[in-house]
Amino acid sequence: KAELSYKDGIVRVYLYDAEMNSLNLSKFNPEAKATVILPKKTKGPKTVKFTLALKDGFFSGVLKKPAKKPYNIDVIFQEGEKSLLAAFDNLDF
């Protein structure tokens, strides 16, 4: 499970197990790849890519607030050889 928060241009993603305990992130790659997917009616690029860095038990990165709402953010984490996807849909912050 994952939780996304956004405040003052900073995106944070927290990862949890099924019982909502914070995951041990020591086996995760220190960077995660994120993509903002904008509505189909958006003029210009439909996606914006950015990177999240692991620090203090969560992943964090800078994101300029998208102009069109709602939008989706997909984050791909690497845990050893596994790729893990966290998808956050219909966001409007």
C-alpha positions in Angstrom: 0.0 0.0 0.0 1.1 3.5 -0.6 0.2 7.0 0.5 0.9 10.2 -1.5 1.0 13.7 0.0 1.7 17.0 -1.7 2.5 20.3 0.0 4.3 23.4 -1.3 5.5 21.7 -4.5 6.9 18.6 -2.6 5.5 15.1 -3.3 6.1 12.4 -0.6 5.2 8.8 -1.0 5.0 6.5 2.0 5.0 2.7 1.6 3.1 0.3 4.0 2.5 -3.4 4.4 -1.0 -4.9 4.5 -1.3 -4.0 8.2 -0.3 -0.4 7.5 3.1 -0.7 9.1 5.9 1.3 7.4 7.9 -0.8 5.1 11.6 -1.4 5.6 13.0 0.4 2.5 16.6 -0.8 2.8 16.3 -3.1 -0.2 14.7 -0.5 -2.4 16.6 1.5 -5.0 17.2 5.0 -3.6 15.4 6.6 -6.6 11.8 6.0 -7.9 10.5 7.1 -11.3 7.3 9.0 -11.3 5.0 10.1 -14.2 2.1 12.6 -14.1 -0.5 11.7 -16.6 -2.6 14.7 -17.6 -6.2 14.7 -18.9 -6.6 13.8 -22.6 -7.9 17.3 -23.3 -4.7 18.9 -22.2 -2.8 20.8 -24.9 0.8 20.0 -25.3 2.6 17.1 -23.5 0.3 14.6 -21.8 2.9 13.3 -19.3 5.5 14.9 -17.0 8.3 12.7 -15.6 10.1 13.4 -12.3 12.2 11.5 -9.8 11.6 10.7 -6.1 14.5 10.2 -3.8 14.5 7.9 -0.7 15.2 9.7 2.5 14.0 9.3 6.2 11.7 6.3 5.4 9.8 7.9 2.5 10.3 8.9 -1.2 10.3 12.7 -1.9 10.5 14.9 -5.0 9.6 18.2 -6.4 6.5 18.6 -8.7 5.1 21.8 -10.1 1.4 21.7 -9.6 -0.2 20.4 -12.9 -2.4 23.0 -14.7 -5.2 20.6 -15.6 -7.2 18.5 -13.2 -7.9 15.7 -12.5 -4.6 13.9 -13.2 -2.9 10.6 -12.3 0.6 9.9 -10.8 2.3 6.6 -11.4 5.4 5.8 -9.4 7.6 2.8 -10.1 9.9 1.6 -7.3 12.7 -1.0 -7.6 13.1 -3.6 -4.8 16.0 -5.8 -5.9 14.9 -7.3 -9.2 11.2 -6.4 -8.7 9.5 -3.4 -10.1 6.6 -2.2 -8.0 3.9 0.2 -9.2 1.9 2.6 -7.1 -0.9 4.4 -9.0 -2.7 7.4 -7.7 -5.7 8.4 -9.8 -8.1 11.4 -10.1 -5.9 13.7 -8.1 -6.8 17.4 -7.9 -4.4 19.0 -5.3 
